[in-house]
C-alpha cells in the first residue's frame, strides 16, 4: 500500500507569512526539476502581497527514506545523505544569488514545514510561465528560428555564469531549460551540479545526469582526471545536444549511435564496448556522419552555422570540446563567449534576410 508522504500535503499552507501553496504541478512542466524530480514534490505558490506566482520544490525525505529502508539501508546514513543534498543545493543557489546569475533560475525564498510530525524542507523559485523548452516546443509548434537561437544563447549565457563561479550543471537537457513569457530562457535544476573543490556524492557517479545526454566518456566509465574536463566539458557536450534537439528533434547520442558498430558501442547503447580510448576513432567517425543531419536545416547557412556549433560543443573527445588555439599553442578554454557571439550572429543574419519569424 502506497502512503501519501508529508511532502505531498502542502496545498493550502501559508509559508513564511508570505507564500500560499495553491496546487501540485507535474514535474518538468514549470518546475525546472528534471533528473532529481523523483525526490521532490513541486507546487505552484502565490505571493499573497504581490500576487506573483512561483514554484515550490519540497524535498520528499519521507519517500526517499521509505524506499531506502525497504532495501535495507542504514537510517542514519540516509538522513545524513538527504541533509547533505539539501544543504549542498542550497549553497549552490546562494552562490547564484550572490553572483546575480540572470540566466539561472533564482531562489526567492526557502524554509521548512512540519507536517505529520515530519520536517519538509523547501525552496521557492521563479516560475517559468511557458514551462520547459521541450514541452513548449511540442505545445507551441510555431517557435521561430530566431526564438530557438535566442533560447540557445540564453542557455549558453547561463552555463557561462555557472562556470564563472566554478559550478558545473551536469544535467543539461531540454526539460531543464525553462521558458518565460518575456521570451527568454533560464537554466534550472542544480540538483546534480558539481562545485569545484567541494566534494559531493554525485561527483562519484559515473553518469551524474540523464544518460541520454551523457557524453561518451561517461558512457564508457572513463573519469577524466581534471575537473574542467570531467565536469564543465560535460556541460558543453550537453549544450550541443540541446542545439540538436531544437533543430532536429534528436540528441547527439541518438544520432551517433546509429553509426557505431555494436561491438564498439557502450552497453547503454545496446553494445558490448567497454574501452573509451579504443572506441574513440569509431565515435569520431559516427559523430561526423551524424552532423550531416544539419544539411537538412534551412536556410543552408543556418544549418552550416549550427553544425559548426555542435562540432565545437559535442566532439566525442572531451579534449576537443571548446578548444581554442592561439599561436599554435593549445589553450584550455571552453569558448562560451565565442558560442554566444555565434548564436548572436545567426540571429542578426535572420533579421537581415527578413527571416526572424520563419519557423
Secondary structure, DSSP 8 states (H G I E B T S, - for coil): -----GGG--TT-EETTTEEEEEE--TTTSS---GGGGGEEEEEEEETTT--EEEEEEE-HHHHHHHHHHTT--HHHHHHHHHHHHHHHHHHHHHHHHTT-TTB--EEEEEEEEETTEEEEEEEEE--TT-BHHHHHHHH----HHHHHHHHHHHHHHHHHHHHTTEE----SGGGEEE-TTS-EEE---TT-EETTB--GGGG-SS-S-GGG--HHHHTT---SSHIIIIIHHHHHHHHHHHHHHHHSS-HHHHHGGGS-TTTSBGGGT--B--HHHHHHHHHHHHHHHGGGGGGSSSHHHHHHHHHHHHHH--SSGGGTT-EEETTEEE----HHHHHHHHHHHHHHHHHTT-TT--
